[in-house]
Amino acid sequence: MLERTASIRDTWARVGNTVNQEVEDLDPVPQPCLEAIRREFAGAVPACKTKEAVPEMLQKHGLMAEKTILCSSICSDEINREKSSWCHLTWGENFALGGIAGLPFAGKTGFKAFASHVPDKGGLFLFVASHVGVNQEGVIGKVRRHGQSHDSSSCGAGVAGLAWALEQPEGSVLKPNDDQLDYQMETVKAVLLEHIEEIKESISPQASVARVLYEECISRVKRIVPTDAQYPIAIMGGYQINTDDHLPDYLLVKDFYLLKDGQTKDVKEEFLSLVQETQ
C-alpha cells in the first residue's frame, strides 16, 4: 500500500527494490520467446523497466505519488497482476475500469465514480492495455501459468473470440445480445468480427488480436475520459506481454498522453527516452 506522505522517490525506490529482486529470481528469456517478442512487438521492454520512468514522468508533469490515484483498464485475467504488476504494487489501491480483454466496461459511470476519489490538488493515472501470451517456444497466444503442466490461452477472451469469428460467414455482423451473464464476451466477439479480414491477412493473427483489442480499449477510454477535467490526467497504454510463469513479462507502450489545463499532450517519446535512461 502506498504511504500517502512518502516522497515519490522513496516510494518507488522501495517498490523498485522489491520488483528488482523478483526479476532477479526469474529465469532468462529463452531465445525463441525473445525473438517472437522482438518480431511481433518491436520496442517492448521488460515490464519492470518502466517502474522508475513512470513516476519520473508523472512527477515531471506535476502528478505527485501521494496525490495520484490509479485506474486500470486491463483484462480481468490474474496473470496481468503478477509479474507485470509494477503499477499495482506501487499504488496498492486501484480502480478497475476494465473487464475481459481490457475493454473499459465500467464505462462513463465507473470513471465518474473513480474521478470523484481524486485527492485535493491531485490527479489520475490510467493504465490501459490488451494482453497476449508468448510461451518459451515463441508461440503467440499461449503461456504456461503457475502450477500448470500445460499451456493455456492468453488473452483467453481474444483467442476464443477469434476462433468464433473465423467460423462466421463473410459479411456477418454481431451486436451484443441481451445475455447479461456474458455480455462482455459478446462485445469482444463483435469487435474482432468487425476486424476479422485484417486479422486473417496478418502474419500472426494472435498478435493482430492484441492490436485490435488495444485500439478498441484506448478508443473507448478516450471517449470516456473528459478532456476538460479540473485535475491532470495521465494515460499510458499498450500491450501487456505475458510469458511463462518463471520468465519476466514485457510491456509495449503504444501511447502516453497528458491531459492538463484543457490541453492534450502526446508525451510518448519523452516517456520512452526516460525508460532508456533508467535501464
C-alpha positions as CSV (number, residue, x, y, z in Angstrom):
1,M,0.0,0.0,0.0
2,L,1.4,3.4,-0.9
3,E,2.2,5.6,2.0
4,R,0.5,8.9,1.3
5,T,3.1,11.0,3.0
6,A,6.1,9.3,1.4
7,S,8.2,11.1,-1.2
8,I,7.8,9.8,-4.8
9,R,11.4,8.8,-5.0
10,D,11.4,6.9,-1.7
11,T,8.2,5.2,-2.6
12,W,9.3,3.9,-5.9
13,A,12.8,3.1,-4.7
14,R,11.3,0.7,-2.1
15,V,8.9,-0.8,-4.6
16,G,11.7,-0.9,-7.2
17,N,13.9,-3.0,-4.9
18,T,11.1,-5.5,-4.4
19,V,10.4,-5.7,-8.2
20,N,14.2,-6.0,-8.9
21,Q,14.5,-8.9,-6.5
22,E,11.5,-10.7,-8.1
23,V,13.0,-10.2,-11.6
24,E,16.4,-11.5,-10.4
25,D,14.7,-14.7,-9.3
26,L,13.2,-15.3,-12.8
27,D,14.9,-17.2,-15.5
28,P,16.5,-15.7,-18.6
29,V,14.0,-15.5,-21.5
30,P,14.7,-18.4,-24.0
31,Q,15.7,-17.2,-27.4
32,P,12.6,-18.4,-29.3
33,C,10.4,-16.4,-26.9
34,L,12.6,-13.3,-27.1
35,E,12.7,-13.5,-30.9
36,A,8.9,-13.7,-31.1
37,I,8.5,-10.7,-28.8
38,R,11.0,-8.7,-30.8
39,R,9.4,-9.7,-34.1
40,E,5.8,-9.2,-33.3
41,F,6.1,-6.5,-30.6
42,A,9.1,-4.4,-31.6
43,G,10.1,-1.9,-28.9
44,A,8.7,-4.0,-26.0
45,V,10.7,-3.8,-22.8
46,P,10.6,-5.9,-19.6
47,A,7.6,-4.6,-17.7
48,C,9.6,-3.9,-14.6
49,K,11.9,-1.5,-16.5
50,T,9.1,1.1,-16.5
51,K,8.9,1.3,-12.7
52,E,11.2,4.3,-12.5
53,A,10.3,6.0,-15.7
54,V,6.6,6.2,-14.9
55,P,6.9,8.1,-11.6
56,E,9.6,10.4,-13.0
57,M,7.3,11.1,-15.9
58,L,4.3,11.8,-13.6
59,Q,6.4,14.0,-11.3
60,K,7.8,15.9,-14.2
61,H,4.3,16.9,-15.2
62,G,3.0,17.7,-11.8
63,L,1.5,14.4,-10.6
64,M,2.9,13.5,-7.2
65,A,2.7,9.9,-5.9
66,E,0.9,10.8,-2.7
67,K,-1.8,12.6,-4.7
68,T,-2.1,10.5,-7.8
69,I,-4.6,7.6,-7.9
70,L,-4.5,4.6,-10.3
71,C,-7.2,3.4,-12.6
72,S,-6.6,0.4,-14.9
73,S,-8.4,-0.8,-18.0
74,I,-6.8,-4.1,-18.4
75,C,-8.1,-7.7,-18.7
76,S,-9.6,-9.4,-15.6
77,D,-7.1,-12.2,-16.1
78,E,-5.0,-12.5,-12.9
79,I,-1.9,-13.0,-15.0
80,N,-1.9,-9.3,-15.6
81,R,-1.5,-8.5,-11.9
82,E,1.5,-10.8,-11.3
83,K,4.9,-10.2,-12.9
84,S,3.8,-7.2,-14.8
85,S,2.0,-5.6,-11.9
86,W,4.5,-2.9,-11.1
87,C,1.8,-0.2,-11.1
88,H,-0.4,-2.3,-8.8
89,L,2.4,-3.0,-6.4
90,T,3.2,0.7,-6.2
91,W,-0.2,2.1,-5.7
92,G,-1.9,-0.8,-4.0
93,E,-5.2,0.8,-4.4
94,N,-6.6,0.5,-7.9
95,F,-9.9,1.3,-9.6
96,A,-10.8,-1.4,-12.1
97,L,-12.3,0.2,-15.2
98,G,-11.7,-2.8,-17.4
99,G,-13.2,-6.2,-17.9
100,I,-12.2,-9.1,-20.1
101,A,-9.8,-8.2,-22.9
102,G,-9.2,-4.9,-21.1
103,L,-12.2,-3.1,-22.5
104,P,-13.5,-0.4,-20.2
105,F,-16.8,-2.0,-19.3
106,A,-17.2,0.2,-16.2
107,G,-17.9,3.0,-18.7
108,K,-18.6,6.6,-18.1
109,T,-20.4,5.9,-14.8
110,G,-17.4,3.9,-13.5
111,F,-14.9,6.6,-14.5
112,K,-17.1,9.3,-12.9
113,A,-17.1,7.4,-9.7
114,F,-13.3,7.0,-9.9
115,A,-12.8,10.6,-10.6
116,S,-14.7,11.6,-7.5
117,H,-11.9,10.0,-5.5
118,V,-9.2,12.4,-6.7
119,P,-7.3,13.8,-3.7
120,D,-7.3,17.6,-3.2
121,K,-4.9,19.1,-5.8
122,G,-4.2,15.6,-7.1
123,G,-4.5,13.8,-10.3
124,L,-5.3,10.5,-12.1
125,F,-3.1,7.9,-13.8
126,L,-4.8,5.5,-16.2
127,F,-3.1,2.3,-17.4
128,V,-4.8,0.9,-20.5
129,A,-3.8,-2.4,-22.1
130,S,-4.7,-5.5,-24.0
131,H,-2.6,-8.6,-23.3
132,V,-1.2,-11.5,-25.2
133,G,0.9,-14.6,-24.2
134,V,4.2,-15.7,-25.7
135,N,5.4,-19.1,-24.3
136,Q,9.0,-20.2,-24.1
137,E,8.8,-21.8,-27.6
138,G,7.7,-18.4,-29.0
139,V,4.1,-19.4,-29.7
140,I,1.9,-16.3,-29.7
141,G,-1.3,-16.6,-27.7
142,K,-0.1,-19.3,-25.3
143,V,1.5,-19.2,-21.9
144,R,2.4,-21.6,-19.1
145,R,0.8,-20.4,-15.9
146,H,1.9,-21.0,-12.3
147,G,1.1,-24.5,-11.1
148,Q,0.1,-25.9,-14.5
149,S,1.9,-28.5,-16.6
150,H,0.3,-27.4,-19.9
151,D,-0.1,-24.1,-21.8
152,S,-3.3,-22.1,-21.8
153,S,-4.6,-19.2,-23.8
154,S,-3.7,-15.5,-23.2
155,C,-5.7,-13.5,-23.8
156,G,-8.3,-16.2,-23.3
157,A,-11.2,-13.9,-24.5
158,G,-9.2,-12.8,-27.5
159,V,-8.3,-16.4,-28.5
160,A,-11.9,-17.7,-28.1
161,G,-13.3,-14.6,-29.8
162,L,-11.0,-15.1,-32.8
163,A,-11.9,-18.8,-33.1
164,W,-15.6,-17.8,-33.1
165,A,-15.2,-15.0,-35.6
166,L,-13.3,-17.3,-38.0
167,E,-16.3,-19.6,-38.2
168,Q,-18.8,-16.8,-39.2
169,P,-19.9,-16.3,-42.8
170,E,-18.4,-13.4,-44.7
171,G,-20.1,-10.1,-44.0
172,S,-21.5,-11.2,-40.7
173,V,-22.3,-8.6,-38.1
174,L,-22.8,-9.2,-34.4
175,K,-24.3,-6.8,-31.9
176,P,-24.0,-7.6,-28.2
177,N,-27.1,-9.6,-27.1
178,D,-29.2,-9.3,-24.0
179,D,-27.5,-12.2,-22.2
180,Q,-26.4,-10.3,-19.1
181,L,-24.3,-13.2,-17.9
182,D,-21.9,-13.0,-20.9
183,Y,-22.3,-9.6,-22.4
184,Q,-18.6,-8.8,-22.1
185,M,-17.6,-11.7,-24.3
186,E,-20.3,-10.8,-26.8
187,T,-18.7,-7.4,-27.1
188,V,-15.2,-8.9,-27.6
189,K,-16.7,-11.1,-30.4
190,A,-18.3,-8.1,-32.1
191,V,-15.0,-6.1,-32.0
192,L,-13.0,-9.0,-33.5
193,L,-15.6,-9.8,-36.1
194,E,-15.5,-6.2,-37.3
195,H,-11.8,-6.6,-38.0
196,I,-11.7,-10.2,-39.0
197,E,-10.4,-9.7,-42.5
198,E,-7.3,-7.7,-41.5
199,I,-6.7,-10.2,-38.7
200,K,-6.8,-13.1,-41.2
201,E,-4.4,-11.3,-43.5
202,S,-1.8,-10.7,-40.8
203,I,1.3,-12.9,-40.3
204,S,0.4,-13.5,-36.7
205,P,-3.4,-13.4,-36.0
206,Q,-2.9,-13.5,-32.2
207,A,-0.6,-10.6,-32.3
208,S,-3.1,-8.8,-34.5
209,V,-5.9,-9.6,-32.0
210,A,-3.8,-7.8,-29.3
211,R,-3.5,-4.8,-31.5
212,V,-7.2,-4.7,-32.4
213,L,-8.3,-5.1,-28.8
214,Y,-5.9,-2.4,-27.6
215,E,-7.0,0.1,-30.2
216,E,-10.6,-0.6,-29.2
217,C,-9.7,-0.2,-25.5
218,I,-7.9,3.1,-26.0
219,S,-10.6,4.4,-28.3
220,R,-13.2,3.8,-25.7
221,V,-11.1,5.3,-22.9
222,K,-10.6,8.5,-24.9
223,R,-14.4,8.8,-25.3
224,I,-15.0,8.2,-21.6
225,V,-12.3,10.5,-20.1
226,P,-13.2,14.2,-20.2
227,T,-10.7,16.5,-21.8
228,D,-11.7,19.5,-19.6
229,A,-11.2,17.9,-16.2
230,Q,-10.1,20.2,-13.4
231,Y,-7.3,17.9,-12.5
232,P,-4.4,16.4,-14.5
233,I,-4.8,13.0,-16.1
234,A,-2.0,10.8,-17.4
235,I,-2.9,7.9,-19.7
236,M,-0.4,5.2,-20.6
237,G,-1.5,2.4,-23.0
238,G,-0.1,-0.6,-24.8
239,Y,0.2,-4.4,-24.8
240,Q,1.0,-6.5,-21.7
241,I,3.0,-9.4,-23.0
242,N,2.7,-12.4,-20.7
243,T,5.4,-15.0,-20.6
244,D,5.7,-18.4,-18.9
245,D,5.5,-18.4,-15.1
246,H,9.2,-18.4,-14.5
247,L,10.0,-15.7,-17.1
248,P,9.8,-11.8,-16.9
249,D,6.8,-10.2,-18.6
250,Y,7.1,-7.5,-21.2
251,L,5.3,-4.2,-22.0
252,L,4.9,-2.5,-25.3
253,V,4.0,1.1,-24.8
254,K,1.9,2.5,-27.6
255,D,0.6,5.7,-26.1
256,F,1.3,8.1,-23.3
257,Y,-0.9,11.2,-23.1
258,L,-1.2,14.0,-20.6
259,L,-4.5,15.9,-20.2
260,K,-4.0,19.1,-18.3
261,D,-5.5,22.6,-18.3
262,G,-7.8,21.6,-21.2
263,Q,-4.9,20.5,-23.4
264,T,-3.9,17.0,-24.6
265,K,-0.2,16.5,-25.0
266,D,1.4,13.4,-26.5
267,V,4.4,12.6,-24.3
268,K,5.1,9.0,-25.5
269,E,8.6,9.7,-27.0
270,E,9.5,11.6,-23.8
271,F,8.5,8.7,-21.7
272,L,10.3,6.1,-23.9
273,S,13.5,8.2,-23.5
274,L,13.1,8.1,-19.8
275,V,12.7,4.3,-20.0
276,Q,16.0,4.1,-21.9
277,E,17.7,6.3,-19.3
278,T,16.6,4.3,-16.3
279,Q,17.5,0.8,-17.7
